[in-house]
Amino acid sequence: MSNLELIEWVDCLSDDGWLSVDEADHQTLATAYTVGFIVKDEPDFLTVAGSFNTYEGAVNQYGAVWTIPKVAIQSRTQLKLASKPTEVDGS
């Protein structure tokens, strides 16, 4: 399994209701924070999983998966676990 990281990234902010001109004028971007295991690190995007499970020593499922465009990422911080999960092969 790959590194555990805290990802700070910029996300859109939306409202599906009616807004006054003043309310719409004050819309801004949202800052999002995602903590997870790095599944895939590509030039244009990063895929992160909040959880995973294993079968016979290999990862067979991911949960809470996010694919974040790299242009939206503000920072990445590698986290250390107090105890390391069982080593598994993610392939």
Buried (B, 14 or more C-beta within 10 A) or exposed (E): BBEBBBBBBBEEEEEEEEEEEEEEEEEEEEEBEBEBBBBEBEEEBBBBBEEBEBEEEEBEEBEEBBEBEEEBBEEBEEEEEEEEEEEBEBE
